[in-house]
Amino acid sequence: MRADSAIEELCIERTMLPDRDVLVLTLIGSVSAKTFDILESEISDVLRQKHFNIVIDLANVNYVSSAGAGVLMNALAQLRENRGNMVLAAAAPDVREILDLLKLSEVVPMVADLESALKLFQPSFGVFNAALHPEL
C-alpha cells in the first residue's frame, strides 16, 4: 500500500448508546472528495433507521474536504428536521482549522472530546442540551 493511499480511506464504526438514544459514529481516516460518499451512505442508513441524535467522533480523522463538510451540513439539517441533533467531537487541530475555515463550526456544535459530546444529550431522552456547553 502506498503511503498516500492510506489518506484516501475512510472507515466508520457505529456505537449505539441506548440510555441516551445517541449513536456515535467513529470515523477513521480521511473524509475527502474520494471518500465522502461513504459517510453520506452511512448517514443515510442511520437516518433510515430513525437514529436522529448523532455524535461524530473525529479523533482519528486526518482530513475533511469541503465535500465532507457538505455531507455533515446536510446531515445536520435532516437531523434537526426530525427533532434531532449532531455534535462533532475530538477533531485534531488541523481538522478543526479546516472545519472553521469552511464555517461548519459556526452551525454544528464542536467539543473537545467524546465525553463532552455525550454530556450534551440527556440520558434516556436523547434531548440535546446546549445549556451544558454555553460556548456552543
Secondary structure, 3 states (H helix, E strand, C coil): CCHHHHHHCEEEEEEEECCCCEEEEEEEEEECCCCHHHHHHHHHHHHHCCCCEEEEEEEEEEEECHHHHHHHHHHHHHHHHCCCEEEEECCCHHHHHHHHHCCHHHCCCEECCHHHHHHCEECCCCEECHHHCCCC
